[in-house]
Structure formats: structure tokens, C-alpha cells
Amino acid sequence: MDLTVYGIALLPVIIGVVHLFKMFGFPARFLPLLSIGIGIVMSYIYVEPENLKKAFLIGLWLGLCATGMHSGFKHTMNGANSKGQNSEEDKPS
């Protein structure tokens, strides 16, 4: 699998498009599937337009990576926020 810089650069684009769908009320439980679908379509258009099988595998990989990056960032930020809130509550007044 020959993934160039252009393919990896699609990760933030996929995350952004999925976030737009989320803002417009797309059900949250289907966002990972949407991410994979967008990854496959973008991979076919931009990375491997001449090879459908390769585009499918790269798109699947891009969609799963975008989902993992978004989830990891969200959990890290929520963990940092809740940790910060707990430490403020634990301080004596």
C-alpha cells in the first residue's frame, strides 16, 4: 500500500466533515460509519482513483484513523477538564 502525504492529509478533512454532520444533528452512534464512508469516498477520489480495491482499503484505514483520532482527542480533553474540575473542588476554601 503506497500512501502518500496527500492521503494522510485527508485525516483532518474527514474529522472536520464528520464534525459538520454532527453539528447538523447526525446521530452520534453512526458517526464512525460516516467517517469510514467519507474516508473510502475521499480515498477513491484523491488517493487511488484507478484502483477500487486499494482505494477501499486505504479509505477504510483513513476512516478508522480519523475516528480514533477524534475519540482520543475528545477523551483526552474531557479527562483534562474533569481532572481540572476535581482538583478545584478538592482545594480547601
C-alpha positions, 0 to 999 in steps of 0.5 A: 500500500503506497500512501502518500502525504496527500492521503494522510492529509485527508485525516483532518478533512474527514474529522472536520466533515464528520464534525459538520454532520454532527453539528447538523444533528447526525446521530452520534452512534453512526458517526464512525460509519460516516467517517469510514464512508467519507474516508473510502469516498475521499480515498477513491477520489484523491488517493487511488482513483484507478484502483477500487480495491486499494482505494477501499482499503486505504479509505477504510484505514483513513476512516478508522484513523480519523475516528480514533483520532477524534475519540482520543482527542475528545477523551483526552480533553474531557479527562483534562477538564474533569481532572481540572474540575476535581482538583478545584473542588478538592482545594480547601476554601 
